[in-house]
Structure formats: structure tokens, C-alpha cells
Amino acid sequence: MLHINDLSVSVQQTEVIKNLFYAMSPGIVHVLMGPNGSGKSSLAYTLMGHPNYQNTSGTIRFFDTDITHLSPDKRARLGLFLAPQYPCEIPGLTVFNFMKESYYALHGVIDVAEFQKLLYEAMDILNIDHAFAYRNVHEGFSGGEKKRCELLQLLVLKPKLAILDEIDSGLDVDALKCVVRAIELVREHNQAMSILLITHYQHLLNYITPDAVHVMHAGNLVRSGDITLAHTIQRQGYEKLF
């Protein structure tokens, strides 16, 4: 599904990803860990086509398409989705209208009443009050509400690859459990979707068992393994891995 071949990326002439090779298959969950500044978010933004991240070598293929130089909207139409660590507020734009226009762009225009039914059904699955749809996007949202808004988008838009950057950031235990349950529900309704979970810590993995764990350092993947690798990091930290 996703194939990254010898990828190097720079931001303002500073190399942030170095000769990286990586692949994912459909329907799986990978976790990407690493200390601050290791390149995790840089990889997420690169995959989504952020214009500040310049590919200096290598390629990115998504299914049968070379997306190395595609714009973010074209990558989204192919099925990529990024939930950023710090989603921005959009005053004056309701969640309903934001979701409706996003859905139209990806799947085509449907009747407004039909879309409302689809959105409300997704909100019911995630146990989100319908009034949430008429709040402005991320404006005044708590940390947990921001994460649930991102997961609502996953359920409605049905991407093929979801990149969740620090989905556990700033959440207490109860909020984290709610987010994990929401991820489980989203996966139940879109079993072909793959998820790349980016995190610093092992706490999220107390509730989700990934198919693989990767550790990033200095712009490259330095270790890969199963859930036991995350447990080792929890006990020993990152320094002994490098």
C-alpha cells in the first residue's frame, strides 16, 4: 500500500529525514516512536505533502501512484489522512459544514439531508452529541474533543491510510480510553484502513496492540519490532537503543 524508497527531506535547507525506507500493508496498525526532534512529525507532514517539506531524493508510492510531488488535496483524494498534533481552530466554520465539504471533495456531492444522516450515525457510533456538529472547528475544544473530532473525520471520510500524530498528547487516562475505543470503532467500520500512530510514550500501547513498532532517530528508522520493543523503551528509555 505505502512504499517509501530512499527518502530524504529538508526544511529550510536542514535535512530532517535521511535515506528512509518504509512500507505498510492495508488493514494494519504501525506505531512510530522516538524522542523529540527525531523526525516523526516531519515524516507525517511529508507523507501528506506539506509544502515546507522538500523531497530532495527518493520516492513515495501509495498503491499504484507515485505521490512524491502531489499536492495535499490530491493525496487526500487518494485516501491519505493526517490528524496533526496541534489542529488549528477555524472560527466561523462549523464542524458540520467542514465535514460536509470534505466529504463532497472526496466522495462526491450528496443531498444535505443524506449527509446529515450519515454524520449523525457516525456521531452516535462515537457517542458524540449531535450539538457538537454546530460548534466551530476546534474553537474552544478540550484536548479530548479535538481528538474525537479527528476520529469523527476518520469514520465519515473513510481514508485508506490514517496518520495520527500524537493522538494521545495531553489526554488524561479517561480521555485516552475514550480515544482508543473510538479508534477501535473506526477500524470496525473501515477494516481495510491502515493506521500509523505517532507517539513519544508507551501509554497508548497499554490499550492498543500494533502489528509493528518502529523507532525513529535523527531522521531515520533505527529499530523495528513488536510490542515488546515499546515495553523495552518504557523500561530503559531511548538512549540505549541508539
N, C-alpha and C positions, 0 to 999 in steps of 0.2 A: 504493500500500500504506500508507505513512505520510504523513500530511499535517499539518503544524504551521502554524497560521494566526494570525499576530499575537500570539504567546505572550509573556506577561510572568509572571515567577515571583519570589516573595520568600521569604526565610528570615529569621525574626525581624525582620520589617519592613525588611530590607535587600534591595533588588532585585538579583537575580543573573542574570536573563535578561530582555532588554528587546526587546519587539516583534519576536520572531523568526519568520521564515518559513522552512520547510524541507520537503522532500519526498523520499521514497525509493520506488523500484520494487522488485518482487520479484526475487530472484536476483542482486543486485549487492553490491558492496563499496564503502563510502564510508569515508574516513579523516577524522577530525576532529582538527585540530591547534590549538595555541595555547599561550601561556605560562601559568604558574601563575596561578590566580585569574581565568581568562578566562571560566569558566562551563561548561567541558566536562563535568566530573563532575556539576555541577548539572543539566545537560540530561539526562544519563543517569538520575539519580535521579528527575527529574521524569517522564521517559517511563515509568519503572517504578512511579510512584505513591507515592514515599516521602512519608509524612505530614508531614515537616518542610518540604516544598517546596509552598508555597501558590500556586496559579494565580490571579493577580489579573486577567488578561484573556486572551482568545484561546482557541483550541480545539486539541485533538489528536484526529485521526481515524486509526484503524487499520483498513484495509479499509473496511467499511461501518459501523463502530461508532465513535461518539463516546466516547473513553475519558478525556476530560478529568478527570472526577471519579470514575473507577472505582478500586476498591481494588487493591493489587498482585496479590492472588491471582486476581482476575477478569482482569486484564491478562495474567497468565501463562497462564491457560486459553485466552485468545485467541491466544497464540503469541508473546508477548514474553518475552525472557530477558535478564538482566543478570548479567555476570561483573564484580563490583566490584573496584576496585583493591586493596582490603585485605579479603579474605574472612575471616570470623571463624571461630575454632575452635569446635567443638561437642563437648565432652567427653562420652563415653558413647554417642554416636550414630555407628554405623559408616557408611562410605560406601555399603555395600550397602543398609542399611535406609533411609538418606536418599534414595538413588536410587529404591528401590522405592516408597516413599510418594509421592515426587514424580511418578513415572510413573503411579501409581494415580490421583493427583489430576488429572492432565492427560489421561490416555488411558483410564482405567477399570481395574478390578481384573482381573489375570490370575493364573494359577497361579504360585506362588512358583518352582517348578522352571522354568517357561517364562520367567519374568523373569530368573532366574539365567543361563539360556542366552543370552538377549538381551544381558545385561550383559557376560557373558564374551566374547561375539562382538565387542562394541564395544571391550572392553579389548584383545582380540587385534589388532583393526584399528589401535589406537593404540599397540600394543606396550607395554601396561601389564601387569605381573604380576598374576595373579588375587588374590594375597595383599593387594594394595592395597585390595581391596573390604572387607576386615575391619579396616582401621585406622579410627580415629575421624576424623571430617571435619576436615581441615586441622590436626589436632593433631600438632605436630612435623614438619609438612611443610616441605620446602625450597621456595624460590620457584618452581622448575620444577615440583615436584609439585603445588603449588596451582593452577598454570595448567593442568596436564594434567587435574586433577580437574574444573576448569571445562569443559574441552573434552570430557571424557567425558560430562558432563551434556548438552552440546550434541548429541553423537552419539546418545545414548539418548532424550532428551526431544524432539528434532526441533522446535525452535521455528521460527517464521516470520521473526522478527527477533531477531538476537543482538547485544547491545550489549556490547562487550568494552572495559572501561575499563582502560587501561594494561596490556594483556596482556603487554607486553614489559618491564614495570618490574622492575628488579633481576635480570635474566637475563644470564648471560654468552653469548658467541656460540654455543656449542654448544647450550645450553638454548633459546636463541631459535630456532635452526634446527629443533629438535625441536617447538617450539610451532607454528612456521609449517607444518611438514609435517603436524602434527595438524589445523590449520585446513584445509589442502588436502584431507585425507582426510574431514573432516566435511562439507565442501562437496560432495565427490564423492557422498556418501550422502544429501545433502539439498540438491539443486540449486536448489530454489525459495527457500531461506533467504537473506535479506539479512543483511549484517553491517555494523555501524557500529563501526569501530575507532577508539578514542580514544588519542592518544599525544602526547607532547611532541616526540619526536625523529623523525628520518628513518630511523633504523637499521632499523626494522621493514620499511620500504618498499624496502630492499635486496633483500628476499625475496618481497614481495607487491606486485603491481601493482593498485591500486584503480581502480574506474571513475570516481571523483571524489575530490578532496581539498578540504576546507573548512577555513578558518582562523577561529577564534573569538577575539573580543577584547571585553572589557567587556560580556559578556552577549549578544553578537550575532555573526552571521556577517559577516565583513568582506571575505573573499576566497574565491573558489572557482576551481578549475581542475583540471588533470590532474596526473600525477605530476611534471611539471616545476615545479609550484608548490612541492612538497615539496623538490625539489632547490634551488630558489632560497632557501628558508628555511635549508637546510643551509649554504649558502654565506654568506648575508647576515644570518641571524637574523631575528627578528620585527619589530624596531623600524622597519625601512624599509617595512614593509607598512602601518603604521598612520598 
